[in-house]
Amino acid sequence: MSLETWLAFFAACWVISLSPGAGAIASMSSGLQYGFWRGYWNALGLQLALILQIAIIAAGLGAVLATSATAFTLIKWFGVAYLVYLGVKQWRALPSDLSDDATPRPIGKPLSLVFRGFLVNISNPKALVFMLAILPQFIDPNAPLLAQYLIIGATMVAVDLTVMAGYTGLASKVLRALKTPKQQRRMNRTFAGLFVSAAAFLATLHRA
């Protein structure tokens, strides 16, 4: 992969990652609930799913899934159901009074947060179809493919980790300002609405 091609792909990665989506919502939700360091485990799960999606495309299975209406529909509706589940869970999250800084905040289990992030990303079939359309534009078929896919994967993961750190950190700063249960409940319900909105958007997607 030439430097010019990589720079173009690098720029594209920033545009893709900064675009608000289910992953960004999940990152902000985790940052809001658990703070930056604990909530950032969610971003690791997002990247594991991203790596798996790139591997699927590199193995040639992406084209098969993209042309299978049944596979697309099953993955899509699993994603819709999971996002709705996260929305309901966020809506029902119990607030706590943080007016006293000594009050402990909720502690999320790292593996649980990683799994949550993984499911959010892997259950979006449109992401797989999108990457299937975008990645070949940056691939030189006459050069070794494995090295190119490794570069692409490393670039996408590095950029997305940086962007999700921003989303998680921003939300964790907001958490510090939410001192009363009423404020926390309002924010929880806002994020619940965002999760459901993301689910509604995913439900409208059709295989190209």
CYANA upper distance limits for C-alpha pairs under 8 A (distance plus 0.5 A):
  1 MET  CA      5 THR  CA      6.90
  1 MET  CA      6 TRP  CA      7.04
  1 MET  CA    138 PHE  CA      8.36
  1 MET  CA    139 ILE  CA      7.77
  1 MET  CA    140 ASP  CA      7.38
  1 MET  CA    143 ALA  CA      8.28
  1 MET  CA    148 GLN  CA      6.73
  2 SER  CA      6 TRP  CA      6.74
  3 LEU  CA      7 LEU  CA      6.60
  4 GLU  CA      8 ALA  CA      6.78
  5 THR  CA      9 PHE  CA      6.71
  5 THR  CA    138 PHE  CA      6.85
  6 TRP  CA     10 PHE  CA      6.40
  6 TRP  CA    138 PHE  CA      8.22
  7 LEU  CA     11 ALA  CA      6.70
  8 ALA  CA     12 ALA  CA      6.77
  9 PHE  CA     13 CYS  CA      6.64
  9 PHE  CA    138 PHE  CA      7.42
  9 PHE  CA    152 ILE  CA      8.48
 10 PHE  CA     14 TRP  CA      7.18
 10 PHE  CA    155 THR  CA      7.25
 10 PHE  CA    156 MET  CA      8.22
 11 ALA  CA     15 VAL  CA      7.12
 12 ALA  CA     16 ILE  CA      6.70
 13 CYS  CA     17 SER  CA      6.49
 13 CYS  CA    155 THR  CA      8.21
 13 CYS  CA    156 MET  CA      6.45
 13 CYS  CA    159 VAL  CA      7.10
 13 CYS  CA    160 ASP  CA      8.23
 14 TRP  CA     18 LEU  CA      6.41
 14 TRP  CA    159 VAL  CA      6.92
 14 TRP  CA    160 ASP  CA      8.17
 14 TRP  CA    163 VAL  CA      8.49
 15 VAL  CA     19 SER  CA      6.78
 17 SER  CA    159 VAL  CA      7.74
 17 SER  CA    160 ASP  CA      6.08
 17 SER  CA    163 VAL  CA      6.99
 18 LEU  CA    163 VAL  CA      7.03
 20 PRO  CA     24 ALA  CA      6.27
 20 PRO  CA     25 ILE  CA      7.92
 21 GLY  CA     25 ILE  CA      6.81
 21 GLY  CA    198 ALA  CA      7.57
 22 ALA  CA     26 ALA  CA      6.56
 22 ALA  CA    120 VAL  CA      7.27
 22 ALA  CA    121 ASN  CA      8.18
 22 ALA  CA    195 PHE  CA      7.54
 22 ALA  CA    198 ALA  CA      6.52
 23 GLY  CA     27 SER  CA      6.64
 23 GLY  CA     46 LEU  CA      7.42
 23 GLY  CA    117 GLY  CA      7.76
 23 GLY  CA    120 VAL  CA      7.01
 23 GLY  CA    121 ASN  CA      7.06
 24 ALA  CA     28 MET  CA      6.69
 24 ALA  CA    164 MET  CA      7.02
 24 ALA  CA    167 TYR  CA      6.96
 25 ILE  CA     29 SER  CA      6.52
 25 ILE  CA    191 PHE  CA      7.87
 25 ILE  CA    194 LEU  CA      7.53
 25 ILE  CA    195 PHE  CA      7.48
 26 ALA  CA     30 SER  CA      6.61
 26 ALA  CA     42 ASN  CA      7.93
 26 ALA  CA    117 GLY  CA      7.55
 26 ALA  CA    120 VAL  CA      8.20
 27 SER  CA     31 GLY  CA      6.65
 27 SER  CA     39 GLY  CA      7.65
 27 SER  CA     40 TYR  CA      7.63
 27 SER  CA     42 ASN  CA      6.79
 27 SER  CA     43 ALA  CA      6.95
 27 SER  CA    164 MET  CA      6.71
 27 SER  CA    167 TYR  CA      6.62
 27 SER  CA    168 THR  CA      5.64
 28 MET  CA     32 LEU  CA      6.49
 28 MET  CA    167 TYR  CA      5.88
 28 MET  CA    168 THR  CA      5.31
 28 MET  CA    169 GLY  CA      8.33
 28 MET  CA    170 LEU  CA      7.84
 28 MET  CA    171 ALA  CA      5.59
 28 MET  CA    172 SER  CA      8.19
 29 SER  CA     33 GLN  CA      6.69
 29 SER  CA    168 THR  CA      8.20
 29 SER  CA    171 ALA  CA      7.68
 29 SER  CA    191 PHE  CA      7.10
 30 SER  CA     34 TYR  CA      6.32
 30 SER  CA     35 GLY  CA      7.70
 30 SER  CA     36 PHE  CA      8.48
 30 SER  CA     38 ARG  CA      8.47
 30 SER  CA     39 GLY  CA      5.02
 30 SER  CA     40 TYR  CA      7.72
 30 SER  CA     42 ASN  CA      7.36
 30 SER  CA    113 LEU  CA      8.47
 30 SER  CA    168 THR  CA      7.32
 31 GLY  CA     35 GLY  CA      5.11
 31 GLY  CA     36 PHE  CA      5.64
 31 GLY  CA     38 ARG  CA      8.14
 31 GLY  CA     39 GLY  CA      5.21
 31 GLY  CA     40 TYR  CA      7.43
 31 GLY  CA    167 TYR  CA      8.26
 31 GLY  CA    168 THR  CA      4.98
 31 GLY  CA    169 GLY  CA      6.84
 31 GLY  CA    170 LEU  CA      8.12
 31 GLY  CA    171 ALA  CA      5.59
 31 GLY  CA    172 SER  CA      5.10
 31 GLY  CA    175 LEU  CA      8.30
 32 LEU  CA     39 GLY  CA      8.35
 32 LEU  CA    168 THR  CA      7.98
 32 LEU  CA    171 ALA  CA      5.35
 32 LEU  CA    172 SER  CA      5.36
 32 LEU  CA    173 LYS  CA      8.34
 32 LEU  CA    174 VAL  CA      7.30
 32 LEU  CA    175 LEU  CA      5.66
 33 GLN  CA     39 GLY  CA      7.88
 33 GLN  CA    106 PRO  CA      7.52
 33 GLN  CA    172 SER  CA      8.16
 33 GLN  CA    175 LEU  CA      7.77
 34 TYR  CA     38 ARG  CA      6.18
 34 TYR  CA     39 GLY  CA      5.70
 34 TYR  CA    105 ARG  CA      7.44
 34 TYR  CA    106 PRO  CA      6.59
 34 TYR  CA    107 ILE  CA      6.65
 34 TYR  CA    108 GLY  CA      6.96
 34 TYR  CA    172 SER  CA      7.98
 35 GLY  CA     39 GLY  CA      6.11
 35 GLY  CA    168 THR  CA      8.25
 35 GLY  CA    169 GLY  CA      8.07
 35 GLY  CA    171 ALA  CA      8.26
 35 GLY  CA    172 SER  CA      5.13
 35 GLY  CA    173 LYS  CA      8.38
 35 GLY  CA    175 LEU  CA      7.72
 36 PHE  CA     40 TYR  CA      6.20
 36 PHE  CA    165 ALA  CA      8.43
 36 PHE  CA    168 THR  CA      6.31
 36 PHE  CA    169 GLY  CA      5.80
 36 PHE  CA    172 SER  CA      5.97
 37 TRP  CA     41 TRP  CA      7.96
 38 ARG  CA    107 ILE  CA      7.98
 38 ARG  CA    108 GLY  CA      7.25
 38 ARG  CA    110 PRO  CA      7.46
 39 GLY  CA     43 ALA  CA      8.47
 39 GLY  CA    108 GLY  CA      8.04
 39 GLY  CA    113 LEU  CA      7.81
 39 GLY  CA    168 THR  CA      7.31
 40 TYR  CA     44 LEU  CA      7.60
 40 TYR  CA    164 MET  CA      8.37
 40 TYR  CA    165 ALA  CA      7.29
 40 TYR  CA    168 THR  CA      6.90
 41 TRP  CA     45 GLY  CA      7.30
 41 TRP  CA    110 PRO  CA      6.28
 41 TRP  CA    111 LEU  CA      8.26
 41 TRP  CA    113 LEU  CA      6.21
 41 TRP  CA    114 VAL  CA      5.92
 42 ASN  CA     46 LEU  CA      7.02
 42 ASN  CA    110 PRO  CA      8.38
 42 ASN  CA    113 LEU  CA      5.26
 42 ASN  CA    114 VAL  CA      5.27
 42 ASN  CA    115 PHE  CA      8.07
 42 ASN  CA    116 ARG  CA      7.07
 42 ASN  CA    117 GLY  CA      5.22
 42 ASN  CA    118 PHE  CA      8.28
 43 ALA  CA     47 GLN  CA      6.87
 43 ALA  CA    114 VAL  CA      7.67
 43 ALA  CA    117 GLY  CA      6.73
 43 ALA  CA    161 LEU  CA      6.99
 43 ALA  CA    164 MET  CA      6.71
 43 ALA  CA    165 ALA  CA      8.14
 44 LEU  CA     48 LEU  CA      6.83
 44 LEU  CA    114 VAL  CA      6.38
 44 LEU  CA    117 GLY  CA      7.65
 44 LEU  CA    118 PHE  CA      8.38
 44 LEU  CA    161 LEU  CA      8.15
 45 GLY  CA     49 ALA  CA      6.93
 45 GLY  CA    113 LEU  CA      7.72
 45 GLY  CA    114 VAL  CA      4.54
 45 GLY  CA    115 PHE  CA      6.27
 45 GLY  CA    116 ARG  CA      7.30
 45 GLY  CA    117 GLY  CA      4.80
 45 GLY  CA    118 PHE  CA      4.66
 45 GLY  CA    119 LEU  CA      8.29
 46 LEU  CA     50 LEU  CA      6.78
 46 LEU  CA    114 VAL  CA      7.97
 46 LEU  CA    117 GLY  CA      5.14
 46 LEU  CA    118 PHE  CA      5.31
 46 LEU  CA    119 LEU  CA      8.32
 46 LEU  CA    120 VAL  CA      7.60
 46 LEU  CA    121 ASN  CA      6.12
 47 GLN  CA     51 ILE  CA      6.57
 47 GLN  CA    118 PHE  CA      7.85
 47 GLN  CA    157 VAL  CA      6.45
 47 GLN  CA    160 ASP  CA      8.10
 47 GLN  CA    161 LEU  CA      7.98
 48 LEU  CA     52 LEU  CA      6.77
 48 LEU  CA    118 PHE  CA      6.76
 49 ALA  CA     53 GLN  CA      6.68
 49 ALA  CA    118 PHE  CA      5.56
 49 ALA  CA    119 LEU  CA      7.97
 49 ALA  CA    121 ASN  CA      6.23
 49 ALA  CA    122 ILE  CA      5.70
 50 LEU  CA     54 ILE  CA      6.78
 50 LEU  CA    121 ASN  CA      7.42
 50 LEU  CA    122 ILE  CA      7.82
 50 LEU  CA    157 VAL  CA      8.00
 51 ILE  CA     55 ALA  CA      6.64
 51 ILE  CA    153 GLY  CA      6.91
 51 ILE  CA    157 VAL  CA      8.22
 52 LEU  CA     56 ILE  CA      6.65
 53 GLN  CA     57 ILE  CA      6.87
 53 GLN  CA     62 GLY  CA      8.47
 53 GLN  CA    122 ILE  CA      7.86
 53 GLN  CA    128 LEU  CA      6.74
 54 ILE  CA     58 ALA  CA      6.59
 54 ILE  CA    131 MET  CA      8.34
 54 ILE  CA    149 TYR  CA      8.11
 54 ILE  CA    153 GLY  CA      7.27
 55 ALA  CA     59 ALA  CA      6.54
 56 ILE  CA     60 GLY  CA      6.93
 56 ILE  CA     61 LEU  CA      5.84
 56 ILE  CA     62 GLY  CA      5.98
 57 ILE  CA     61 LEU  CA      6.27
 57 ILE  CA     62 GLY  CA      4.89
 57 ILE  CA     63 ALA  CA      7.68
 57 ILE  CA    128 LEU  CA      8.36
 57 ILE  CA    132 LEU  CA      6.98
 58 ALA  CA     62 GLY  CA      8.26
 58 ALA  CA    146 LEU  CA      8.44
 58 ALA  CA    149 TYR  CA      7.46
 60 GLY  CA     64 VAL  CA      7.94
 61 LEU  CA     65 LEU  CA      6.84
 62 GLY  CA     66 ALA  CA      6.48
 62 GLY  CA    128 LEU  CA      7.42
 62 GLY  CA    129 VAL  CA      7.89
 62 GLY  CA    132 LEU  CA      7.07
 63 ALA  CA     67 THR  CA      6.77
 63 ALA  CA    132 LEU  CA      7.65
 64 VAL  CA     68 SER  CA      6.77
 65 LEU  CA     69 ALA  CA      8.49
 65 LEU  CA     71 ALA  CA      6.60
 65 LEU  CA     72 PHE  CA      7.21
 66 ALA  CA     72 PHE  CA      7.32
 66 ALA  CA    128 LEU  CA      8.12
 66 ALA  CA    129 VAL  CA      6.25
 66 ALA  CA    207 ARG  CA      7.87
 67 THR  CA    207 ARG  CA      8.42
 68 SER  CA     72 PHE  CA      6.70
 69 ALA  CA     73 THR  CA      6.54
 69 ALA  CA    207 ARG  CA      7.46
 70 THR  CA     74 LEU  CA      6.62
 71 ALA  CA     75 ILE  CA      6.65
 72 PHE  CA     76 LYS  CA      6.48
 72 PHE  CA    125 PRO  CA      6.43
 72 PHE  CA    207 ARG  CA      7.44
 73 THR  CA     77 TRP  CA      6.63
 74 LEU  CA     78 PHE  CA      6.67
 75 ILE  CA     79 GLY  CA      6.69
 75 ILE  CA    123 SER  CA      6.01
 75 ILE  CA    124 ASN  CA      7.25
 75 ILE  CA    125 PRO  CA      6.51
 76 LYS  CA     80 VAL  CA      6.76
 76 LYS  CA    123 SER  CA      6.86
 76 LYS  CA    124 ASN  CA      6.48
 76 LYS  CA    125 PRO  CA      6.35
 76 LYS  CA    202 LEU  CA      7.38
 76 LYS  CA    203 ALA  CA      7.47
 77 TRP  CA     81 ALA  CA      6.57
 77 TRP  CA    203 ALA  CA      7.43
 78 PHE  CA     82 TYR  CA      6.63
 78 PHE  CA    123 SER  CA      6.86
 79 GLY  CA     83 LEU  CA      6.62
 79 GLY  CA    119 LEU  CA      8.30
 79 GLY  CA    120 VAL  CA      7.43
 79 GLY  CA    123 SER  CA      4.98
 79 GLY  CA    124 ASN  CA      6.44
 79 GLY  CA    199 ALA  CA      7.77
 79 GLY  CA    202 LEU  CA      8.11
 80 VAL  CA     84 VAL  CA      6.73
 80 VAL  CA    199 ALA  CA      5.09
 80 VAL  CA    200 ALA  CA      7.66
 80 VAL  CA    202 LEU  CA      6.82
 80 VAL  CA    203 ALA  CA      6.76
 81 ALA  CA     85 TYR  CA      6.62
 81 ALA  CA    199 ALA  CA      7.89
 82 TYR  CA     86 LEU  CA      6.74
 82 TYR  CA    119 LEU  CA      8.38
 82 TYR  CA    120 VAL  CA      8.00
 83 LEU  CA     87 GLY  CA      6.66
 83 LEU  CA    120 VAL  CA      7.81
 83 LEU  CA    195 PHE  CA      6.09
 83 LEU  CA    196 VAL  CA      6.85
 83 LEU  CA    198 ALA  CA      7.64
 83 LEU  CA    199 ALA  CA      5.94
 84 VAL  CA     88 VAL  CA      6.71
 84 VAL  CA    195 PHE  CA      6.89
 84 VAL  CA    196 VAL  CA      5.72
 84 VAL  CA    199 ALA  CA      6.67
 85 TYR  CA     89 LYS  CA      6.61
 86 LEU  CA     90 GLN  CA      6.48
 86 LEU  CA    192 ALA  CA      7.77
 86 LEU  CA    195 PHE  CA      7.16
 87 GLY  CA     91 TRP  CA      6.60
 87 GLY  CA    191 PHE  CA      7.62
 87 GLY  CA    192 ALA  CA      4.52
 87 GLY  CA    193 GLY  CA      7.09
 87 GLY  CA    194 LEU  CA      8.02
 87 GLY  CA    195 PHE  CA      5.46
 87 GLY  CA    196 VAL  CA      6.18
 88 VAL  CA     92 ARG  CA      6.70
 88 VAL  CA    192 ALA  CA      6.90
 89 LYS  CA     93 ALA  CA      6.58
 89 LYS  CA    192 ALA  CA      8.21
 90 GLN  CA    188 ASN  CA      6.15
 90 GLN  CA    189 ARG  CA      7.27
 90 GLN  CA    191 PHE  CA      7.37
 90 GLN  CA    192 ALA  CA      5.72
 91 TRP  CA    185 ARG  CA      8.30
 91 TRP  CA    188 ASN  CA      6.18
 91 TRP  CA    189 ARG  CA      5.42
 91 TRP  CA    191 PHE  CA      8.30
 91 TRP  CA    192 ALA  CA      5.76
 93 ALA  CA    185 ARG  CA      8.31
 93 ALA  CA    188 ASN  CA      7.48
 94 LEU  CA    185 ARG  CA      8.10
 95 PRO  CA    181 PRO  CA      5.39
 95 PRO  CA    182 LYS  CA      8.16
 95 PRO  CA    184 GLN  CA      6.22
 95 PRO  CA    185 ARG  CA      6.45
 96 SER  CA    180 THR  CA      7.59
 96 SER  CA    181 PRO  CA      5.78
 96 SER  CA    184 GLN  CA      8.20
 97 ASP  CA    103 THR  CA      8.20
 97 ASP  CA    179 LYS  CA      6.74
 97 ASP  CA    180 THR  CA      5.62
 97 ASP  CA    181 PRO  CA      5.89
 98 LEU  CA    103 THR  CA      6.48
 98 LEU  CA    105 ARG  CA      8.43
 98 LEU  CA    178 LEU  CA      7.89
 98 LEU  CA    179 LYS  CA      5.20
 98 LEU  CA    180 THR  CA      6.68
 98 LEU  CA    181 PRO  CA      8.34
 99 SER  CA    103 THR  CA      8.43
 99 SER  CA    179 LYS  CA      5.36
 99 SER  CA    180 THR  CA      6.95
108 GLY  CA    112 SER  CA      7.79
108 GLY  CA    113 LEU  CA      7.40
109 LYS  CA    113 LEU  CA      6.82
110 PRO  CA    114 VAL  CA      6.63
111 LEU  CA    115 PHE  CA      6.58
112 SER  CA    116 ARG  CA      6.61
113 LEU  CA    117 GLY  CA      6.73
114 VAL  CA    118 PHE  CA      6.64
115 PHE  CA    119 LEU  CA      6.68
116 ARG  CA    120 VAL  CA      6.83
117 GLY  CA    121 ASN  CA      7.00
118 PHE  CA    122 ILE  CA      6.48
119 LEU  CA    123 SER  CA      6.27
120 VAL  CA    124 ASN  CA      7.65
121 ASN  CA    127 ALA  CA      8.49
124 ASN  CA    128 LEU  CA      7.76
124 ASN  CA    202 LEU  CA      8.10
125 PRO  CA    129 VAL  CA      6.93
126 LYS  CA    130 PHE  CA      6.34
126 LYS  CA    205 LEU  CA      8.00
126 LYS  CA    207 ARG  CA      8.18
127 ALA  CA    131 MET  CA      6.61
128 LEU  CA    132 LEU  CA      6.57
129 VAL  CA    133 ALA  CA      6.84
130 PHE  CA    134 ILE  CA      6.72
131 MET  CA    135 LEU  CA      6.02
132 LEU  CA    136 PRO  CA      7.45
133 ALA  CA    137 GLN  CA      8.21
134 ILE  CA    138 PHE  CA      8.08
135 LEU  CA    139 ILE  CA      7.13
136 PRO  CA    140 ASP  CA      8.48
139 ILE  CA    145 LEU  CA      8.01
139 ILE  CA    148 GLN  CA      7.27
140 ASP  CA    145 LEU  CA      8.10
141 PRO  CA    145 LEU  CA      7.45
143 ALA  CA    148 GLN  CA      8.50
144 PRO  CA    148 GLN  CA      7.29
145 LEU  CA    149 TYR  CA      6.68
146 LEU  CA    150 LEU  CA      6.64
147 ALA  CA    151 ILE  CA      6.77
148 GLN  CA    152 ILE  CA      6.64
149 TYR  CA    153 GLY  CA      6.42
150 LEU  CA    154 ALA  CA      6.54
151 ILE  CA    155 THR  CA      6.55
152 ILE  CA    156 MET  CA      6.62
153 GLY  CA    157 VAL  CA      6.57
154 ALA  CA    158 ALA  CA      6.52
155 THR  CA    159 VAL  CA      6.67
156 MET  CA    160 ASP  CA      6.49
157 VAL  CA    161 LEU  CA      6.40
158 ALA  CA    162 THR  CA      6.82
159 VAL  CA    163 VAL  CA      6.77
160 ASP  CA    164 MET  CA      6.42
161 LEU  CA    165 ALA  CA      6.49
162 THR  CA    166 GLY  CA      6.99
163 VAL  CA    167 TYR  CA      6.95
164 MET  CA    168 THR  CA      6.41
165 ALA  CA    169 GLY  CA      6.29
166 GLY  CA    170 LEU  CA      6.44
167 TYR  CA    171 ALA  CA      6.80
168 THR  CA    172 SER  CA      6.65
169 GLY  CA    173 LYS  CA      6.78
170 LEU  CA    174 VAL  CA      7.03
171 ALA  CA    175 LEU  CA      6.81
172 SER  CA    176 ARG  CA      7.28
173 LYS  CA    177 ALA  CA      7.58
174 VAL  CA    178 LEU  CA      7.20
178 LEU  CA    183 GLN  CA      6.12
178 LEU  CA    184 GLN  CA      6.31
179 LYS  CA    183 GLN  CA      7.47
179 LYS  CA    184 GLN  CA      8.02
180 THR  CA    184 GLN  CA      6.92
181 PRO  CA    185 ARG  CA      6.45
182 LYS  CA    186 ARG  CA      6.75
183 GLN  CA    187 MET  CA      6.85
184 GLN  CA    188 ASN  CA      6.52
185 ARG  CA    189 ARG  CA      6.68
186 ARG  CA    190 THR  CA      6.75
187 MET  CA    191 PHE  CA      6.85
188 ASN  CA    192 ALA  CA      6.61
189 ARG  CA    193 GLY  CA      6.64
190 THR  CA    194 LEU  CA      6.91
191 PHE  CA    195 PHE  CA      6.71
192 ALA  CA    196 VAL  CA      6.84
193 GLY  CA    197 SER  CA      6.51
194 LEU  CA    198 ALA  CA      6.62
195 PHE  CA    199 ALA  CA      6.75
196 VAL  CA    200 ALA  CA      6.65
197 SER  CA    201 PHE  CA      6.70
198 ALA  CA    202 LEU  CA      6.66
199 ALA  CA    203 ALA  CA      6.64
200 ALA  CA    204 THR  CA      7.11
201 PHE  CA    205 LEU  CA      7.41
